[in-house]
Amino acid sequence: MHIAILTFNGFNELDSLIALGILCRVRKPDWRVTLACPTPTVTSMNGVTVHAQASLAESCAADAIIIGSGIETRAIANNAEMMRQLRFDPSRQLIGAQCSGTLLLAKLGLLGATPACTDLITKPWVQDAGVEVLNQPFYADGNIATAGGCLASQYLAAWILARTEGEEAARAALYYVAPVGEKEAYVTRAMQNIAPYLPQNHLDARTS
């Protein structure tokens, strides 16, 4: 199982690294979580430089992808050469997008008529791309999920864990990272956000 977190220059640390930390709670020989980057190193919006663990080409073959956000996302969306490298297939991959990463999903044509979540700054850009933006932190339809707000990255990670390893694995990972004294409430709230969009529970749970 390979989960690739797309991480570009100007990336938001909370989006990429919180998801990475939660997803790495699974300890299995074939479980691999990587930062997939366009260059050997990328530097965050706050000056943190990280090394790529996978290429964009490798992310296209991953079992699951999270498209992180950052201050360069609009430039990436308008970079035809970069966008051509992002070849994803929701029929065989779980695909999630965080905040401005939702704009890339929209520009790639992967959302279609599906509504999505994003952050408040990115919202008008996603709307301009023809996608309805929901006033909620998480939404999924089939194999595509979006999240809005930096700390909503936990929901994308938990959704991927629940879809691949089961709900108990998602609960266990969330419990580990939850604040002491708030663990049960934290896990319950997080799971309430993703449970309606898991296959056995899927329904239209949109709110306005």
Backbone as CSV, one residue per row, in Angstrom:
resi,resn,N_x,N_y,N_z,CA_x,CA_y,CA_z,C_x,C_y,C_z
1,MET,0.840,-1.187,0.000,0.000,0.000,0.000,0.881,1.243,0.000
2,HIS,0.746,2.065,-1.013,1.516,3.306,-1.085,0.552,4.488,-1.070
3,ILE,0.737,5.367,-0.097,-0.035,6.601,-0.008,0.921,7.755,-0.274
4,ALA,0.643,8.533,-1.295,1.501,9.657,-1.673,0.817,10.966,-1.294
5,ILE,1.533,11.812,-0.589,1.024,13.133,-0.221,1.729,14.154,-1.097
6,LEU,1.007,14.713,-2.059,1.615,15.671,-2.973,1.976,16.946,-2.221
7,THR,3.249,17.306,-2.307,3.795,18.396,-1.519,4.673,19.254,-2.425
8,PHE,4.234,20.483,-2.657,4.914,21.381,-3.586,5.625,22.497,-2.816
9,ASN,6.455,23.250,-3.520,7.052,24.430,-2.910,5.949,25.355,-2.406
10,GLY,6.179,25.933,-1.240,5.172,26.783,-0.624,4.109,26.007,0.106
11,PHE,4.364,24.703,0.367,3.343,23.858,0.975,3.017,24.277,2.403
12,ASN,1.808,23.940,2.824,1.359,24.155,4.192,1.767,22.935,5.019
13,GLU,2.591,23.168,6.010,3.109,22.056,6.814,1.991,21.249,7.476
14,LEU,0.964,21.933,7.941,-0.116,21.238,8.642,-0.813,20.231,7.740
15,ASP,-0.978,20.576,6.481,-1.666,19.685,5.552,-0.863,18.415,5.300
16,SER,0.383,18.577,4.926,1.185,17.418,4.544,1.632,16.592,5.744
17,LEU,2.090,17.258,6.796,2.767,16.528,7.863,1.814,15.936,8.893
18,ILE,0.666,16.575,9.142,-0.312,15.947,10.038,-0.845,14.668,9.411
19,ALA,-1.197,14.747,8.134,-1.673,13.542,7.442,-0.599,12.455,7.449
20,LEU,0.630,12.841,7.197,1.734,11.874,7.200,1.847,11.187,8.556
21,GLY,1.817,11.979,9.635,1.969,11.424,10.965,0.858,10.453,11.329
22,ILE,-0.383,10.802,10.979,-1.508,9.923,11.296,-1.454,8.648,10.469
23,LEU,-1.186,8.779,9.194,-1.155,7.608,8.314,-0.019,6.659,8.667
24,CYS,1.050,7.180,9.211,2.182,6.329,9.573,1.954,5.559,10.876
25,ARG,0.790,5.712,11.484,0.477,4.913,12.661,0.261,3.447,12.299
26,VAL,0.007,3.153,11.045,-0.107,1.766,10.595,1.299,1.193,10.466
27,ARG,1.539,0.078,11.104,2.862,-0.552,11.078,2.759,-1.886,10.351
28,LYS,2.910,-1.844,9.049,2.858,-3.063,8.245,3.996,-3.013,7.232
29,PRO,4.576,-4.167,6.905,5.715,-4.176,5.988,5.413,-3.544,4.628
30,ASP,4.200,-3.693,4.144,3.877,-3.190,2.822,3.199,-1.814,2.863
31,TRP,3.226,-1.158,4.025,2.568,0.146,4.191,3.602,1.244,3.996
32,ARG,3.369,2.125,3.030,4.348,3.166,2.699,3.624,4.494,2.528
33,VAL,4.052,5.497,3.268,3.492,6.848,3.163,4.630,7.788,2.805
34,THR,4.479,8.537,1.715,5.573,9.383,1.244,5.104,10.796,0.940
35,LEU,6.045,11.726,1.033,5.861,13.063,0.484,6.313,13.008,-0.973
36,ALA,5.390,13.217,-1.883,5.697,13.168,-3.312,5.842,14.595,-3.824
37,CYS,7.002,14.890,-4.378,7.334,16.279,-4.719,7.844,16.384,-6.158
38,PRO,7.753,17.574,-6.749,8.228,17.754,-8.126,9.741,17.907,-8.230
39,THR,10.401,18.168,-7.108,11.849,18.380,-7.070,12.422,17.631,-5.866
40,PRO,13.745,17.421,-5.830,14.332,16.669,-4.710,14.038,17.260,-3.331
41,THR,13.919,18.575,-3.243,13.525,19.216,-1.992,12.463,20.268,-2.296
42,VAL,11.606,20.517,-1.324,10.632,21.603,-1.426,10.639,22.354,-0.099
43,THR,10.318,23.650,-0.176,10.330,24.498,1.011,8.929,25.016,1.284
44,SER,8.521,24.918,2.531,7.155,25.264,2.923,6.933,26.768,2.924
45,MET,5.687,27.155,3.155,5.312,28.558,3.229,5.983,29.264,4.404
46,ASN,6.470,28.494,5.368,7.144,29.064,6.534,8.633,28.754,6.573
47,GLY,9.174,28.316,5.435,10.612,28.147,5.319,11.173,26.811,5.752
48,VAL,10.314,25.805,5.919,10.787,24.468,6.293,11.062,23.665,5.022
49,THR,12.277,23.193,4.870,12.655,22.420,3.684,12.625,20.928,3.999
50,VAL,11.966,20.165,3.127,11.900,18.715,3.300,12.389,18.033,2.030
51,HIS,12.833,16.804,2.181,13.297,16.006,1.052,12.149,15.166,0.495
52,ALA,12.070,15.108,-0.809,11.062,14.266,-1.450,11.345,12.802,-1.138
53,GLN,10.284,12.071,-0.881,10.387,10.626,-0.678,9.864,9.849,-1.874
54,ALA,9.194,10.551,-2.776,8.683,9.954,-4.007,8.542,11.068,-5.037
55,SER,8.502,10.676,-6.288,8.323,11.641,-7.369,6.845,11.780,-7.707
56,LEU,6.516,12.769,-8.521,5.134,12.905,-8.970,4.729,11.699,-9.806
57,ALA,5.653,11.168,-10.589,5.354,9.983,-11.402,4.998,8.799,-10.510
58,GLU,5.717,8.638,-9.405,5.406,7.547,-8.481,4.040,7.752,-7.837
59,SER,3.680,9.009,-7.597,2.368,9.263,-6.986,1.238,8.834,-7.900
60,CYS,1.451,8.907,-9.199,0.412,8.513,-10.149,0.124,7.016,-10.085
61,ALA,1.066,6.250,-9.572,0.874,4.807,-9.439,0.496,4.404,-8.022
62,ALA,0.361,5.365,-7.110,0.075,5.064,-5.712,-1.350,4.534,-5.553
63,ASP,-1.582,3.872,-4.442,-2.920,3.363,-4.138,-3.848,4.474,-3.638
64,ALA,-3.248,5.466,-2.991,-4.007,6.605,-2.487,-3.155,7.856,-2.577
65,ILE,-3.808,8.991,-2.801,-3.116,10.263,-2.963,-3.826,11.316,-2.133
66,ILE,-3.053,12.141,-1.459,-3.578,13.362,-0.869,-2.871,14.529,-1.543
67,ILE,-3.635,15.456,-2.079,-3.055,16.652,-2.690,-3.067,17.746,-1.636
68,GLY,-1.892,18.079,-1.137,-1.796,19.100,-0.111,-1.953,20.498,-0.690
69,SER,-2.012,21.471,0.201,-2.204,22.844,-0.253,-0.950,23.664,-0.001
70,GLY,-1.000,24.909,-0.436,0.125,25.804,-0.231,-0.073,27.112,-0.962
71,ILE,0.876,28.002,-0.812,0.737,29.342,-1.373,1.018,29.392,-2.870
72,GLU,1.517,28.302,-3.450,1.819,28.283,-4.883,0.772,27.514,-5.690
73,THR,-0.331,27.114,-5.072,-1.274,26.224,-5.750,-1.875,26.849,-7.006
74,ARG,-2.223,28.120,-6.960,-2.806,28.756,-8.155,-1.815,28.759,-9.311
75,ALA,-0.539,28.987,-9.009,0.486,28.952,-10.051,0.629,27.541,-10.605
76,ILE,0.556,26.539,-9.742,0.634,25.148,-10.197,-0.554,24.827,-11.091
77,ALA,-1.743,25.280,-10.702,-2.946,25.015,-11.492,-2.860,25.614,-12.885
78,ASN,-2.083,26.681,-13.030,-1.923,27.345,-14.326,-0.665,26.899,-15.067
79,ASN,0.053,25.939,-14.496,1.277,25.425,-15.102,0.934,24.143,-15.865
80,ALA,0.750,24.251,-17.163,0.291,23.113,-17.964,1.258,21.937,-17.873
81,GLU,2.550,22.213,-17.874,3.537,21.131,-17.810,3.426,20.372,-16.489
82,MET,3.262,21.108,-15.400,3.122,20.463,-14.094,1.827,19.659,-14.020
83,MET,0.749,20.240,-14.508,-0.544,19.566,-14.427,-0.576,18.298,-15.274
84,ARG,0.157,18.274,-16.357,0.208,17.064,-17.201,0.837,15.890,-16.462
85,GLN,1.637,16.181,-15.447,2.288,15.109,-14.686,1.349,14.452,-13.672
86,LEU,0.216,15.093,-13.428,-0.712,14.598,-12.408,-1.797,13.778,-13.083
87,ARG,-1.556,12.495,-13.200,-2.470,11.593,-13.904,-3.046,10.599,-12.889
88,PHE,-4.223,10.928,-12.398,-4.841,10.118,-11.358,-6.122,9.467,-11.877
89,ASP,-6.478,8.353,-11.264,-7.619,7.570,-11.723,-8.462,7.130,-10.532
90,PRO,-9.579,7.828,-10.270,-10.403,7.467,-9.108,-11.058,6.096,-9.206
91,SER,-10.997,5.458,-10.350,-11.544,4.104,-10.433,-10.632,3.090,-9.752
92,ARG,-9.371,3.447,-9.545,-8.433,2.522,-8.911,-7.663,3.139,-7.744
93,GLN,-7.837,4.432,-7.515,-7.106,5.122,-6.462,-8.072,5.877,-5.540
94,LEU,-7.718,5.959,-4.261,-8.371,6.900,-3.363,-7.679,8.239,-3.533
95,ILE,-8.439,9.294,-3.741,-7.860,10.603,-4.010,-8.469,11.623,-3.062
96,GLY,-7.621,12.258,-2.280,-8.074,13.299,-1.372,-7.372,14.600,-1.675
97,ALA,-8.024,15.703,-1.361,-7.422,17.017,-1.549,-7.696,17.875,-0.336
98,GLN,-6.699,18.635,0.043,-6.767,19.480,1.227,-6.726,20.948,0.825
99,CYS,-7.716,21.713,1.245,-7.750,23.160,1.025,-7.501,23.515,-0.439
100,SER,-6.419,24.224,-0.757,-6.216,24.637,-2.146,-5.893,23.470,-3.059
101,GLY,-5.579,22.305,-2.485,-5.429,21.116,-3.314,-6.710,20.781,-4.051
102,THR,-7.848,21.208,-3.489,-9.134,21.003,-4.153,-9.169,21.723,-5.502
103,LEU,-8.498,22.857,-5.597,-8.436,23.574,-6.866,-7.758,22.722,-7.934
104,LEU,-6.719,21.994,-7.557,-6.045,21.128,-8.527,-6.969,19.997,-8.971
105,LEU,-7.726,19.433,-8.048,-8.692,18.398,-8.437,-9.700,18.956,-9.434
106,ALA,-10.173,20.170,-9.171,-11.139,20.798,-10.071,-10.531,21.024,-11.443
107,LYS,-9.317,21.545,-11.479,-8.660,21.832,-12.750,-8.315,20.559,-13.524
108,LEU,-8.109,19.468,-12.800,-7.844,18.183,-13.456,-9.115,17.537,-13.984
109,GLY,-10.260,18.110,-13.654,-11.529,17.574,-14.122,-12.008,16.364,-13.361
110,LEU,-11.469,16.142,-12.158,-11.808,14.944,-11.400,-13.040,15.119,-10.524
111,LEU,-13.460,16.356,-10.308,-14.628,16.573,-9.454,-15.933,16.530,-10.234
112,GLY,-15.902,16.977,-11.481,-17.126,16.984,-12.263,-18.205,17.781,-11.562
113,ALA,-19.368,17.163,-11.364,-20.478,17.829,-10.686,-20.460,17.590,-9.183
114,THR,-19.423,16.935,-8.677,-19.333,16.632,-7.253,-18.986,17.888,-6.465
115,PRO,-19.727,18.210,-5.405,-19.364,19.351,-4.563,-18.103,19.043,-3.779
116,ALA,-17.499,20.068,-3.201,-16.211,19.869,-2.546,-16.036,20.812,-1.375
117,CYS,-15.045,20.500,-0.547,-14.651,21.347,0.570,-13.301,21.989,0.272
118,THR,-13.101,23.170,0.780,-11.823,23.856,0.631,-11.739,24.933,1.703
119,ASP,-10.626,25.654,1.752,-10.491,26.744,2.713,-11.165,28.004,2.180
120,LEU,-11.336,28.984,3.041,-12.092,30.173,2.673,-11.381,31.020,1.617
121,ILE,-10.045,31.030,1.617,-9.313,31.793,0.606,-9.466,31.161,-0.768
122,THR,-9.405,29.846,-0.821,-9.476,29.137,-2.103,-10.896,29.042,-2.633
123,LYS,-11.880,29.193,-1.777,-13.281,28.990,-2.152,-13.683,29.672,-3.458
124,PRO,-13.422,30.973,-3.651,-13.870,31.591,-4.910,-13.171,31.030,-6.144
125,TRP,-11.934,30.587,-5.996,-11.219,30.015,-7.145,-11.832,28.674,-7.538
126,VAL,-12.198,27.882,-6.541,-12.837,26.597,-6.832,-14.218,26.829,-7.441
127,GLN,-14.929,27.807,-6.936,-16.232,28.142,-7.517,-16.087,28.612,-8.956
128,ASP,-15.044,29.402,-9.236,-14.796,29.859,-10.603,-14.498,28.693,-11.537
129,ALA,-14.001,27.587,-10.961,-13.725,26.385,-11.755,-14.984,25.554,-11.967
130,GLY,-16.124,26.054,-11.467,-17.399,25.390,-11.701,-17.798,24.363,-10.671
131,VAL,-17.174,24.414,-9.484,-17.448,23.419,-8.448,-18.182,24.077,-7.285
132,GLU,-19.232,23.428,-6.805,-19.954,23.898,-5.629,-19.095,23.657,-4.389
133,VAL,-18.932,24.676,-3.569,-18.146,24.561,-2.344,-19.080,24.456,-1.148
134,LEU,-18.849,23.442,-0.326,-19.693,23.175,0.842,-19.153,23.874,2.083
135,ASN,-20.040,24.236,2.976,-19.657,24.854,4.238,-19.520,23.775,5.313
136,GLN,-18.532,22.912,5.119,-18.266,21.824,6.053,-16.821,21.386,5.888
137,PRO,-16.274,20.648,6.871,-14.845,20.342,6.833,-14.456,19.178,5.939
138,PHE,-15.401,18.289,5.633,-15.048,17.076,4.885,-16.240,16.607,4.067
139,TYR,-15.936,16.112,2.864,-16.965,15.514,2.019,-16.287,14.496,1.107
140,ALA,-16.951,13.390,0.876,-16.419,12.380,-0.033,-17.541,11.833,-0.899
141,ASP,-17.191,11.497,-2.104,-18.114,10.842,-3.024,-17.334,9.735,-3.713
142,GLY,-17.659,8.488,-3.362,-16.890,7.377,-3.924,-15.449,7.428,-3.459
143,ASN,-14.531,7.432,-4.414,-13.101,7.401,-4.094,-12.453,8.768,-4.048
144,ILE,-13.237,9.843,-4.076,-12.685,11.195,-4.039,-13.189,11.914,-2.792
145,ALA,-12.262,12.507,-2.037,-12.611,13.238,-0.825,-11.907,14.583,-0.812
146,THR,-12.553,15.569,-0.198,-11.939,16.885,-0.033,-12.151,17.359,1.393
147,ALA,-11.231,18.205,1.855,-11.306,18.734,3.205,-10.983,20.217,3.185
148,GLY,-11.609,20.969,4.081,-11.385,22.405,4.148,-10.935,22.839,5.521
149,GLY,-9.846,23.586,5.581,-9.269,24.020,6.850,-8.065,23.171,7.193
150,CYS,-6.985,23.811,7.629,-5.723,23.090,7.845,-5.881,21.853,8.720
151,LEU,-6.594,21.988,9.834,-6.711,20.869,10.760,-7.705,19.814,10.305
152,ALA,-8.356,20.044,9.162,-9.214,19.000,8.586,-8.395,17.922,7.904
153,SER,-7.076,18.089,7.873,-6.220,17.042,7.304,-6.383,15.724,8.052
154,GLN,-6.755,15.796,9.323,-6.995,14.574,10.102,-8.118,13.744,9.483
155,TYR,-9.110,14.411,8.897,-10.239,13.695,8.329,-9.842,12.958,7.053
156,LEU,-9.014,13.575,6.237,-8.535,12.883,5.034,-7.734,11.643,5.415
157,ALA,-6.847,11.794,6.400,-6.036,10.651,6.827,-6.913,9.548,7.396
158,ALA,-7.874,9.925,8.233,-8.758,8.924,8.836,-9.627,8.251,7.786
159,TRP,-10.080,9.002,6.798,-10.886,8.432,5.713,-10.098,7.385,4.942
160,ILE,-8.845,7.691,4.629,-8.012,6.724,3.914,-7.779,5.480,4.771
161,LEU,-7.518,5.673,6.049,-7.318,4.522,6.929,-8.582,3.672,7.022
162,ALA,-9.725,4.331,7.171,-10.977,3.582,7.275,-11.281,2.825,5.993
163,ARG,-10.971,3.435,4.844,-11.248,2.787,3.567,-10.307,1.620,3.292
164,THR,-9.096,1.697,3.800,-8.103,0.675,3.465,-7.882,-0.347,4.576
165,GLU,-7.922,0.106,5.831,-7.607,-0.767,6.961,-8.788,-1.006,7.891
166,GLY,-9.869,-0.244,7.685,-11.039,-0.410,8.529,-11.198,0.719,9.538
167,GLU,-12.418,0.867,10.034,-12.719,1.967,10.936,-11.939,1.884,12.245
168,GLU,-11.678,0.687,12.729,-10.943,0.567,13.983,-9.511,1.079,13.833
169,ALA,-8.909,0.863,12.676,-7.565,1.387,12.435,-7.586,2.911,12.424
170,ALA,-8.620,3.480,11.840,-8.759,4.939,11.827,-8.929,5.471,13.245
171,ARG,-9.786,4.808,14.018,-10.008,5.234,15.396,-8.721,5.160,16.217
172,ALA,-7.963,4.086,16.031,-6.735,3.902,16.799,-5.705,4.981,16.474
173,ALA,-5.578,5.322,15.199,-4.618,6.349,14.802,-5.023,7.713,15.346
174,LEU,-6.309,8.026,15.275,-6.786,9.291,15.810,-6.618,9.355,17.324
175,TYR,-6.886,8.248,17.986,-6.755,8.196,19.442,-5.323,8.489,19.866
176,TYR,-4.374,7.987,19.109,-2.960,8.192,19.440,-2.585,9.671,19.397
177,VAL,-3.085,10.400,18.398,-2.677,11.797,18.228,-3.559,12.770,18.999
178,ALA,-4.708,12.312,19.497,-5.652,13.205,20.168,-5.080,13.735,21.483
179,PRO,-5.478,14.939,21.874,-5.005,15.503,23.142,-5.435,14.654,24.335
180,VAL,-4.564,14.551,25.310,-4.869,13.818,26.540,-6.044,14.483,27.247
181,GLY,-6.942,13.673,27.731,-8.121,14.187,28.400,-9.270,14.488,27.459
182,GLU,-9.006,14.424,26.158,-10.039,14.699,25.160,-10.142,13.589,24.126
183,LYS,-9.442,12.488,24.375,-9.280,11.489,23.332,-10.610,10.905,22.841
184,GLU,-11.461,10.492,23.735,-12.716,9.874,23.316,-13.572,10.858,22.522
185,ALA,-13.687,12.083,23.031,-14.497,13.088,22.347,-13.894,13.448,20.991
186,TYR,-12.570,13.527,20.937,-11.871,13.866,19.699,-12.125,12.804,18.632
187,VAL,-11.958,11.552,19.017,-12.143,10.457,18.057,-13.595,10.388,17.604
188,THR,-14.506,10.534,18.540,-15.930,10.476,18.195,-16.294,11.556,17.184
189,ARG,-15.832,12.775,17.431,-16.156,13.872,16.514,-15.531,13.648,15.139
190,ALA,-14.279,13.220,15.117,-13.617,12.983,13.838,-14.331,11.909,13.034
191,MET,-14.682,10.822,13.692,-15.351,9.736,12.983,-16.752,10.132,12.526
192,GLN,-17.405,10.999,13.268,-18.718,11.479,12.844,-18.622,12.251,11.530
193,ASN,-17.489,12.887,11.301,-17.313,13.652,10.068,-17.077,12.773,8.851
194,ILE,-16.469,11.617,9.048,-16.158,10.780,7.883,-17.099,9.594,7.716
195,ALA,-17.742,9.155,8.802,-18.548,7.935,8.740,-19.634,7.955,7.668
196,PRO,-20.343,9.075,7.455,-21.396,9.051,6.434,-20.887,8.776,5.023
197,TYR,-19.578,8.959,4.811,-19.018,8.834,3.465,-18.236,7.540,3.268
198,LEU,-18.282,6.669,4.255,-17.681,5.353,4.076,-18.674,4.471,3.325
199,PRO,-18.195,3.510,2.535,-19.081,2.761,1.627,-20.323,2.186,2.272
200,GLN,-20.206,1.629,3.459,-21.358,0.986,4.074,-22.365,1.997,4.621
201,ASN,-21.914,3.254,4.753,-22.783,4.266,5.339,-23.113,5.391,4.367
202,HIS,-22.711,5.236,3.097,-22.732,6.395,2.209,-24.136,6.957,2.033
203,LEU,-24.216,8.252,2.225,-25.443,8.989,1.970,-25.056,10.440,1.731
204,ASP,-26.003,11.209,1.258,-25.725,12.623,1.014,-25.856,13.366,2.332
205,ALA,-24.713,13.639,2.955,-24.728,14.273,4.283,-24.330,15.730,4.205
206,ARG,-24.524,16.372,3.088,-24.162,17.763,2.949,-24.979,18.652,3.887
207,THR,-24.310,19.669,4.348,-24.994,20.695,5.124,-24.743,22.033,4.455
208,SER,-25.541,22.972,4.766,-25.346,24.309,4.175,-24.924,25.295,5.239
